[in-house]
């Protein structure tokens, strides 16, 4: 068993503490809903890449990561960083790889980002991912 909750809670805490001082919120699967191994691994990798991108590029002071499991699985990663124009981003492995992982499981990937030109407090990036339950 992969133990997604425990592994990611440790990773999230360690990565955010070692990289930058920012407020962090992590909602986890406290009901211990059983997911398939491939779903747990995919969620872990998506969260890992999302947090890595925040630390490397966003200059965020707050990060929120939510995993909501009902009829489907929703992952929401948000930051209040400087944002970017998704149309101008080079297609590196980060976001492209995240989308490919979601596509493999027949999910949806939505990226919303507001550049720093917008009023203070309205910047940042949100990634919303929905995966079907298997």
C-alpha angles and dihedrals in degrees: 000000000000098000094213096183096054096041096048095043088057093044093047093049094045097044095047095044094048097045109042141339106257135142110257134195122189122184113192140186096275092165088064093229107187115244129186115264092247090054093051093048092046093049091048093051093045091051091045093052093043092053092044090054091050092051094045102042117010109066085214124173094194133038130185126191121183131181114189119184119194126118085336136014119258123193118188121184116184137174136175094222131129094286126209143225105264091205091061098047118111109241099246126162096272107071093020091053091048091053092047091053090051093047091053089060092044092249134139127252122199124181121193119178133169119200124228091259090082121086117289113275093028098079128096143079134277125192116193118191127180122191126183118242111248 
